[in-house]
Amino acid sequence: MLYAALGISIVLVILFIYVELKHHAHQSMLFKGLASLGFMFVYAMAVRDWFFTGGFVIIPFTLNTLIVYAVLLFLGLSSGLAGDLYLAIRPMHKEADKAIINGGILFFAIGHLFYFIGLLQIETFSYLSIIFGLIMAIVIYLGSNLLHFEMGKAKIPSLIYAFILFGLVGQSLSYVMQGRFTTFSIVFFVGALLFALSDLILAPIYFKQNKRPIIIILNYVTYYGAQILIALSLIYLR
């Protein structure tokens, strides 16, 4: 069932990207919701397979640790789903563009915090997360000024979001660097990295009105790839 869920999720993402490129706002919102439900379906099947293959009793993680991680993962993915649906209304409310973007930022920031706390159930806190988050927030601040991004009221929320997102990348990278080259650590790190790449690609779409098809495709491929990998990470936590 997990492979079937992956296949369905990928098909839904392809359908959504096709509709999105046609610029039909209402249809796009529908298919975006379905694509995002796809990674929730992958998560559900990962939980199912994890349970039936004895994931609950595998050392070194305790039952409570695994359950807490699974719940936090669900909350993070749900926040992403909510953020996707909220941002999908942008084309229909152009007068409130920056306010909607800020709302989407909030949903995804909450999701990343759930992922971050989930990682802390598996590994110890690393200061690399703060260092990397701060460095990248500064880089993005300088880059947005250099590229003349029209961020307006979204600038401060975007920088705070960048700190949280790249903090997550730093924490997951620390786990890999500590010599824990497990499938779980690599899958989660690649997922977090794809999330960061997705948002870096998204920035010129939102703040420079760069809506070339290739940019849009890359944004959604990296985003949904990130969410699917993070959803899949549970199955490798053993």
DALIN-V546593 format. One record per pair of residues at least 6 apart in sequence whose C-alpha atoms are under 6 Angstrom apart, sorted by sequence separation. I is the first residue (numbers start at 0). J is the second residue. D is the distance in Angstrom with one decimal. If there is no record, write none. Layout:
I|J|D / I|J|D
This chain:
203|209|5.6 / 204|210|5.6 / 55|62|5.5 / 19|27|5.2 / 18|27|5.7 / 175|184|5.9 / 15|30|4.9 / 15|31|5.6 / 86|103|5.7 / 171|188|5.1 / 200|218|5.6 / 82|103|4.9 / 197|218|4.9 / 12|34|5.0 / 136|158|5.5 / 11|34|4.8 / 168|191|5.4 / 82|106|5.1 / 197|221|5.2 / 136|161|5.4 / 197|222|5.2 / 136|162|5.3 / 78|106|5.5 / 79|107|5.6 / 193|221|5.3 / 194|222|5.5 / 8|37|4.3 / 133|162|5.7 / 132|162|4.2 / 194|225|5.3 / 78|110|5.0 / 193|225|5.1 / 132|165|4.6 / 132|166|4.3 / 75|110|3.9 / 190|225|4.1 / 5|41|6.0 / 4|41|5.2 / 129|166|5.6 / 75|113|5.1 / 128|166|4.1 / 131|169|5.7 / 190|228|5.2 / 75|114|5.8 / 190|229|5.5 / 128|169|4.2 / 71|113|5.4 / 127|169|5.5 / 128|170|4.7 / 187|229|5.5 / 1|44|5.1 / 35|80|5.6 / 125|170|6.0 / 187|232|5.8 / 71|117|5.6 / 68|117|4.9 / 183|232|5.5 / 101|153|5.8 / 108|160|5.8 / 115|167|5.7 / 183|235|4.9 / 183|236|5.6 / 97|153|5.9 / 150|206|5.7 / 149|206|5.0 / 148|206|5.1 / 28|87|5.3 / 148|207|5.8 / 57|237|5.6 / 49|234|5.3 / 42|230|4.8 / 38|227|5.2 / 45|234|5.5
